[in-house]
Amino acid sequence: MNIEEVTLFTLSFISRILVGGVFVVAAIAKLTRPVKEFQLAILGYRLIPERLATLLARYLPPIELLVGLCLITGLFIQFASIVSICLLLTFTTALILALRSGKHVDCGCIGSVRIEKVQQRLVWRNAILMLISGWLMFTT
């Protein structure tokens, strides 16, 4: 391996651990708490009906866990990157809508383990994670 290949491999590895780690931590935090807590965070945005919030609260954490584990282990990197971008884009849209409407709600990002109000910083964090995921999608 030449220096460019080593550099690309190292950057890819660090990027996968970073984005995958965020998804794994968020998923575990939600999976270890009652589904109702995450459902209430979702409903706080007032964007979707209760029935859909219940489905998301139940099935989103396992999807986050799977995406994170795929990125960390290097399995299905391109697919996991695409799914992570879709998830982050959805989360970011909800954050922006909440910010624009002046809603002071819990972001629900890490379940109820860490209550964090919606703020601009979270939009930027998600944007950076989307850029990293996009880079992973095209370089692996």
SEVOMI-827505 format. One record per residue (C-alpha): residue in one letter; y, x, z; residue number from 0; chain. Coordinates in pm, 1 decimal. Layout:
# residues N
@resn = A&py = Y&px = X&pz = Z&resi = NUM&chain = A
...
//
This chain:
# residues 140
@resn = M&py = 0.0&px = 0.0&pz = 0.0&resi = 0&chain = A
@resn = N&py = 344.6&px = 123.1&pz = -82.3&resi = 1&chain = A
@resn = I&py = 652.3&px = 73.0&pz = 135.9&resi = 2&chain = A
@resn = E&py = 762.2&px = -244.0&pz = -48.3&resi = 3&chain = A
@resn = E&py = 422.8&px = -406.3&pz = 3.2&resi = 4&chain = A
@resn = V&py = 416.3&px = -310.4&pz = 370.0&resi = 5&chain = A
@resn = T&py = 769.8&px = -445.3&pz = 417.4&resi = 6&chain = A
@resn = L&py = 685.0&px = -773.8&pz = 242.0&resi = 7&chain = A
@resn = F&py = 364.5&px = -810.3&pz = 443.4&resi = 8&chain = A
@resn = T&py = 548.8&px = -742.3&pz = 770.9&resi = 9&chain = A
@resn = L&py = 832.2&px = -985.0&pz = 691.4&resi = 10&chain = A
@resn = S&py = 582.9&px = -1250.5&pz = 586.6&resi = 11&chain = A
@resn = F&py = 379.3&px = -1203.3&pz = 903.8&resi = 12&chain = A
@resn = I&py = 685.2&px = -1222.9&pz = 1131.1&resi = 13&chain = A
@resn = S&py = 813.0&px = -1528.6&pz = 941.3&resi = 14&chain = A
@resn = R&py = 478.7&px = -1706.4&pz = 969.3&resi = 15&chain = A
@resn = I&py = 460.1&px = -1636.5&pz = 1342.9&resi = 16&chain = A
@resn = L&py = 817.9&px = -1754.5&pz = 1393.7&resi = 17&chain = A
@resn = V&py = 796.9&px = -2084.0&pz = 1204.2&resi = 18&chain = A
@resn = G&py = 435.7&px = -2149.8&pz = 1301.8&resi = 19&chain = A
@resn = G&py = 514.3&px = -2073.7&pz = 1664.3&resi = 20&chain = A
@resn = V&py = 797.5&px = -2325.5&pz = 1670.2&resi = 21&chain = A
@resn = F&py = 565.3&px = -2596.4&pz = 1538.3&resi = 22&chain = A
@resn = V&py = 281.4&px = -2505.8&pz = 1777.7&resi = 23&chain = A
@resn = V&py = 507.6&px = -2501.7&pz = 2083.9&resi = 24&chain = A
@resn = A&py = 667.3&px = -2833.6&pz = 1986.0&resi = 25&chain = A
@resn = A&py = 327.4&px = -2991.5&pz = 1919.6&resi = 26&chain = A
@resn = I&py = 168.5&px = -2873.2&pz = 2243.3&resi = 27&chain = A
@resn = A&py = 468.7&px = -2990.3&pz = 2443.6&resi = 28&chain = A
@resn = K&py = 432.3&px = -3338.3&pz = 2290.8&resi = 29&chain = A
@resn = L&py = 52.7&px = -3351.2&pz = 2308.0&resi = 30&chain = A
@resn = T&py = 47.3&px = -3271.5&pz = 2678.8&resi = 31&chain = A
@resn = R&py = 280.6&px = -3561.5&pz = 2764.5&resi = 32&chain = A
@resn = P&py = 229.4&px = -3938.0&pz = 2730.2&resi = 33&chain = A
@resn = V&py = 284.9&px = -4066.0&pz = 2375.6&resi = 34&chain = A
@resn = K&py = 535.3&px = -4318.0&pz = 2513.7&resi = 35&chain = A
@resn = E&py = 779.5&px = -4039.7&pz = 2604.9&resi = 36&chain = A
@resn = F&py = 798.0&px = -3907.8&pz = 2248.7&resi = 37&chain = A
@resn = Q&py = 809.4&px = -4263.2&pz = 2115.0&resi = 38&chain = A
@resn = L&py = 1119.1&px = -4331.2&pz = 2328.2&resi = 39&chain = A
@resn = A&py = 1286.4&px = -4018.0&pz = 2192.6&resi = 40&chain = A
@resn = I&py = 1216.4&px = -4134.9&pz = 1836.3&resi = 41&chain = A
@resn = L&py = 1344.8&px = -4484.4&pz = 1911.6&resi = 42&chain = A
@resn = G&py = 1662.1&px = -4334.6&pz = 2056.8&resi = 43&chain = A
@resn = Y&py = 1775.3&px = -4245.3&pz = 1705.4&resi = 44&chain = A
@resn = R&py = 1763.1&px = -4615.3&pz = 1610.7&resi = 45&chain = A
@resn = L&py = 1648.4&px = -4534.4&pz = 1257.4&resi = 46&chain = A
@resn = I&py = 1300.3&px = -4686.3&pz = 1240.5&resi = 47&chain = A
@resn = P&py = 1117.1&px = -4987.6&pz = 1386.4&resi = 48&chain = A
@resn = E&py = 911.1&px = -4958.5&pz = 1703.4&resi = 49&chain = A
@resn = R&py = 576.9&px = -4986.4&pz = 1524.2&resi = 50&chain = A
@resn = L&py = 656.4&px = -4689.4&pz = 1300.4&resi = 51&chain = A
@resn = A&py = 790.4&px = -4492.8&pz = 1599.5&resi = 52&chain = A
@resn = T&py = 456.8&px = -4551.0&pz = 1774.6&resi = 53&chain = A
@resn = L&py = 266.1&px = -4416.8&pz = 1473.5&resi = 54&chain = A
@resn = L&py = 492.8&px = -4113.5&pz = 1446.5&resi = 55&chain = A
@resn = A&py = 469.1&px = -4041.0&pz = 1818.1&resi = 56&chain = A
@resn = R&py = 90.5&px = -4050.1&pz = 1796.2&resi = 57&chain = A
@resn = Y&py = 30.2&px = -3861.4&pz = 1469.0&resi = 58&chain = A
@resn = L&py = 325.6&px = -3626.8&pz = 1423.5&resi = 59&chain = A
@resn = P&py = 230.0&px = -3379.3&pz = 1702.1&resi = 60&chain = A
@resn = P&py = -120.4&px = -3312.8&pz = 1560.1&resi = 61&chain = A
@resn = I&py = 35.7&px = -3258.6&pz = 1215.5&resi = 62&chain = A
@resn = E&py = 287.7&px = -3015.9&pz = 1366.9&resi = 63&chain = A
@resn = L&py = 3.6&px = -2833.5&pz = 1541.0&resi = 64&chain = A
@resn = L&py = -199.7&px = -2806.1&pz = 1221.3&resi = 65&chain = A
@resn = V&py = 98.6&px = -2679.9&pz = 1019.4&resi = 66&chain = A
@resn = G&py = 182.4&px = -2425.4&pz = 1287.8&resi = 67&chain = A
@resn = L&py = -173.7&px = -2298.7&pz = 1317.2&resi = 68&chain = A
@resn = C&py = -205.9&px = -2269.3&pz = 938.3&resi = 69&chain = A
@resn = L&py = 111.2&px = -2060.9&pz = 922.6&resi = 70&chain = A
@resn = I&py = 11.2&px = -1838.8&pz = 1214.6&resi = 71&chain = A
@resn = T&py = -342.3&px = -1776.9&pz = 1087.0&resi = 72&chain = A
@resn = G&py = -237.0&px = -1738.7&pz = 725.2&resi = 73&chain = A
@resn = L&py = -450.7&px = -2028.5&pz = 601.2&resi = 74&chain = A
@resn = F&py = -304.1&px = -2252.0&pz = 330.4&resi = 75&chain = A
@resn = I&py = 36.1&px = -2084.9&pz = 370.4&resi = 76&chain = A
@resn = Q&py = 196.1&px = -2246.6&pz = 66.9&resi = 77&chain = A
@resn = F&py = 80.1&px = -2595.7&pz = 160.7&resi = 78&chain = A
@resn = A&py = 180.5&px = -2547.5&pz = 525.5&resi = 79&chain = A
@resn = S&py = 519.5&px = -2418.4&pz = 411.8&resi = 80&chain = A
@resn = I&py = 575.2&px = -2726.5&pz = 195.9&resi = 81&chain = A
@resn = V&py = 476.6&px = -2959.5&pz = 480.1&resi = 82&chain = A
@resn = S&py = 698.2&px = -2769.2&pz = 725.0&resi = 83&chain = A
@resn = I&py = 995.9&px = -2802.3&pz = 488.1&resi = 84&chain = A
@resn = C&py = 931.5&px = -3176.8&pz = 452.3&resi = 85&chain = A
@resn = L&py = 906.4&px = -3220.2&pz = 830.4&resi = 86&chain = A
@resn = L&py = 1214.7&px = -3009.4&pz = 898.9&resi = 87&chain = A
@resn = L&py = 1412.5&px = -3192.4&pz = 631.2&resi = 88&chain = A
@resn = T&py = 1319.5&px = -3525.2&pz = 790.2&resi = 89&chain = A
@resn = F&py = 1406.5&px = -3400.3&pz = 1139.8&resi = 90&chain = A
@resn = T&py = 1735.8&px = -3254.9&pz = 1016.2&resi = 91&chain = A
@resn = T&py = 1831.3&px = -3577.9&pz = 842.6&resi = 92&chain = A
@resn = A&py = 1774.8&px = -3768.4&pz = 1167.1&resi = 93&chain = A
@resn = L&py = 1982.7&px = -3511.2&pz = 1357.9&resi = 94&chain = A
@resn = I&py = 2270.1&px = -3534.9&pz = 1109.3&resi = 95&chain = A
@resn = L&py = 2266.1&px = -3915.1&pz = 1114.8&resi = 96&chain = A
@resn = A&py = 2272.6&px = -3912.1&pz = 1495.5&resi = 97&chain = A
@resn = L&py = 2559.8&px = -3662.6&pz = 1500.2&resi = 98&chain = A
@resn = R&py = 2762.2&px = -3857.6&pz = 1244.3&resi = 99&chain = A
@resn = S&py = 2717.8&px = -4183.4&pz = 1433.6&resi = 100&chain = A
@resn = G&py = 2812.0&px = -4022.2&pz = 1765.0&resi = 101&chain = A
@resn = K&py = 2476.2&px = -4097.4&pz = 1927.3&resi = 102&chain = A
@resn = H&py = 2404.5&px = -3885.2&pz = 2233.4&resi = 103&chain = A
@resn = V&py = 2025.7&px = -3896.3&pz = 2225.3&resi = 104&chain = A
@resn = D&py = 1745.8&px = -3660.5&pz = 2320.1&resi = 105&chain = A
@resn = C&py = 1643.6&px = -3472.5&pz = 2006.5&resi = 106&chain = A
@resn = G&py = 1273.0&px = -3506.0&pz = 2094.4&resi = 107&chain = A
@resn = C&py = 1221.7&px = -3158.9&pz = 1949.1&resi = 108&chain = A
@resn = I&py = 997.2&px = -3028.9&pz = 2224.1&resi = 109&chain = A
@resn = G&py = 888.9&px = -3358.9&pz = 2367.9&resi = 110&chain = A
@resn = S&py = 1015.4&px = -3438.9&pz = 2714.5&resi = 111&chain = A
@resn = V&py = 937.8&px = -3091.6&pz = 2845.6&resi = 112&chain = A
@resn = R&py = 1291.2&px = -2986.5&pz = 2762.7&resi = 113&chain = A
@resn = I&py = 1549.9&px = -3260.9&pz = 2725.6&resi = 114&chain = A
@resn = E&py = 1796.0&px = -3143.3&pz = 2464.6&resi = 115&chain = A
@resn = K&py = 2069.9&px = -3362.9&pz = 2327.7&resi = 116&chain = A
@resn = V&py = 2129.0&px = -3376.2&pz = 1953.2&resi = 117&chain = A
@resn = Q&py = 2377.2&px = -3105.4&pz = 1857.0&resi = 118&chain = A
@resn = Q&py = 2494.9&px = -2912.5&pz = 1552.0&resi = 119&chain = A
@resn = R&py = 2307.6&px = -2601.1&pz = 1663.6&resi = 120&chain = A
@resn = L&py = 1976.2&px = -2782.0&pz = 1604.8&resi = 121&chain = A
@resn = V&py = 2076.6&px = -2861.4&pz = 1247.5&resi = 122&chain = A
@resn = W&py = 2143.2&px = -2491.2&pz = 1184.7&resi = 123&chain = A
@resn = R&py = 1817.0&px = -2392.3&pz = 1351.9&resi = 124&chain = A
@resn = N&py = 1624.3&px = -2629.8&pz = 1126.5&resi = 125&chain = A
@resn = A&py = 1811.2&px = -2506.9&pz = 819.0&resi = 126&chain = A
@resn = I&py = 1711.4&px = -2148.5&pz = 898.7&resi = 127&chain = A
@resn = L&py = 1349.5&px = -2252.1&pz = 956.4&resi = 128&chain = A
@resn = M&py = 1353.1&px = -2437.3&pz = 620.7&resi = 129&chain = A
@resn = L&py = 1486.9&px = -2127.4&pz = 442.8&resi = 130&chain = A
@resn = I&py = 1216.1&px = -1912.7&pz = 599.3&resi = 131&chain = A
@resn = S&py = 949.6&px = -2169.4&pz = 502.8&resi = 132&chain = A
@resn = G&py = 1083.7&px = -2177.4&pz = 147.7&resi = 133&chain = A
@resn = W&py = 1071.6&px = -1799.6&pz = 130.1&resi = 134&chain = A
@resn = L&py = 711.0&px = -1807.6&pz = 255.8&resi = 135&chain = A
@resn = M&py = 620.3&px = -2069.3&pz = -2.2&resi = 136&chain = A
@resn = F&py = 736.4&px = -1848.8&pz = -290.6&resi = 137&chain = A
@resn = T&py = 632.1&px = -1506.7&pz = -164.6&resi = 138&chain = A
@resn = T&py = 276.1&px = -1568.6&pz = -44.0&resi = 139&chain = A
//
